[in-house]
Amino acid sequence: MTTSQASAPDGPAALRERYRLERERRVRPDGARQYRDTDAEFGYYAADPYAGEPAGREPLHDIVDVAVVGGGFGGILAGARLRQQGVERVRIVEKGGDFGGTWYWNRYPGIHCDIESHVYLPMLDETGYVPEWKYSPGEEIRRHAMRVARKFTLYTDALFSTAVTSLAWDEASGTWTVSTDRGDAFRATYVVTATGTLSEPKLPGIPGIEDFRGHTFHTSRWDYAYTGGTPDGGMTGLARKRVGVVGTGATGVQVIPMLAEDARHVHVFQRTPSTVDVRANRPTTARDVGADHDGWARERRENYLRIVSGETAERDLVADRWTMSAHLLEKLLPSFRRQGDRKVFEAAYEAADAAKMNELRTRVEQTVTDPDTAEKLKPWYRYACKRPTFSDRYYPAFNRANVTLVDTADTHGIERVTEHGVVVGDTTYELDCLIFATGFSVGTSGIHSGKLPVHGRGGAQLLHTWARQGPRTLHGFTSNGFPNLIQMGTLQNASSVNFTHILDEQAVHAAALVAAAEAEGALIEPSRAAEDAWLAVLAEDAPDHEWFHAECTPGYYNREGRGRPNGPIAYPHGAYAFHELLRRWREESMAGILRAGNGNSPRRPGR
Ligand code: NDP
């Protein structure tokens, strides 16, 4: 018997009660309202720390074939797939100073992707690039984003350091007017929105947060001018500094071991411990990953998606902790459906979950030498309640004399920030630097944020229309009343942990829609009947996981403890099946999507 099993509550009922009590320690009445945006009022805030002040340029009033909003992997892949369909003028508009999206903004020390690089990096077959590590550092991923953009000549028409401020459909010309914060008002026959899902950094609304007189910043705007060093470490600027870190999610788990090496002292302010599983990063060769034939990366990626979507596969090519725990992640997936007797299934699931969580709690005990610290680092919730993390350096960092773990669960997080430090309970921790690894607002970017109004036919605003009747789409991409507008994202389609794969399938689909519209001289606009039919598909097998998330410890998966609503928010059978469905639909019918155009499009004179 392991020590953890010995100290674990006795039996499923006792474990459930322990989970409930731990949840109660963390749920707050203000839920998601506890957070605020980062903005220019807060600490070190550079609009773009990497590009500096953007160079001046004349506003554009020209016309392009496709405007793509966002230059992360979604926008890049949309551009690449449009190029493959022969589309010439693709203009990607991006807030940052270059391509990369999340990998442009996040450059904190230790940044890596914890999805295997050979499935995460898209277009490996097309670019001939083979990553050399199982898990890539952020800079390699950012450079790959730029490589794909170069290969498909996406720099030619791109606009950087530019934010789209509105999209408006013009019935007479059959084009969209794309307005930006640089005074542009250019036209585009089609618009693809690829604005990301976790891109707006958020801060806890801790009383006094603005009073702190030391240095402070959010991990997605790392201030290397203050810390010194690079994403590989060497932060000599911290050698004499007392550093506080708020947040122990996927970012905190990567940052904290790096800070531990370089700072005089690190205080880790933890509210909920993450699960931290084995990472086992290692160099890989082309032979290891089977990169010896055309299509190797596509096959590997499909195999991975199959397994993490809960489908069966003959072999597990990636064989990492995501694929090994795939059955436990079912609760995260819309594809989760109970089979057979509900009670039997639940009992089996609960036992498997308890075994996994015991294994993870044992890992803490076996690594962290101070028993009190080890106890605080143990996660007490079901595996799928929070995003799993992976590190072989996180727990050992707590054995260092210069690292202190401060548990803030009983006070629902840090209570107060003062001019000189952080208050938790009776103790004030004096700090020179306070770093927020507190994540991102969920679902508030791009056209769903309200900051980027989209006016369709007759001036109707997309969000106003949806507020009245609920979101309506065909396959999540297109909506009636908003012709030639294609949305990439997670609404009413399907998602998975390997998000670049999801984006690539969406990009293929978007490009196919544009190609079909061009071939037919038609508009891309689903009929109301096609939207109704899609909503019916989503509703038919909508997952019943509300209860599960309502019992989970709070976090962004369950709206900070409120639970995740049941209902038709995503395709219920998972991403793998969704991709199959889209492929079939494209090959067989493309039913309900093309509508006769008005013949006024400047790209189709006379049609
Ligand atoms: P998260 O939202 O996952 O974590 C935020 C952290 O801040 C949590 O630990 C949270 O605690 C803590 N926190 C918030 N408010 C307070 C407070 N008042 N007092 C104390 N602690 C507080 O953000 P991350 O940046 O870590 O990750 C965001 C997402 O980005 C991930 O879920 C993942 O999808 C992605 N990511 C992916 C990586 C990859 O390798 N692929 C790497 C890094 C990020 P609590 O849990 O109690 O709310």
Residues whose N, C-alpha, C, O or C-beta is under 5 A from the ligand:
A	BS01	NDP	H112 C113 D114 I115 P204 V246 G247 T248 G249 A250 T251 G252 F269 Q270 R271 T272 R387 H412 G413 I414 A437 T438 G439 F440 P554 G555
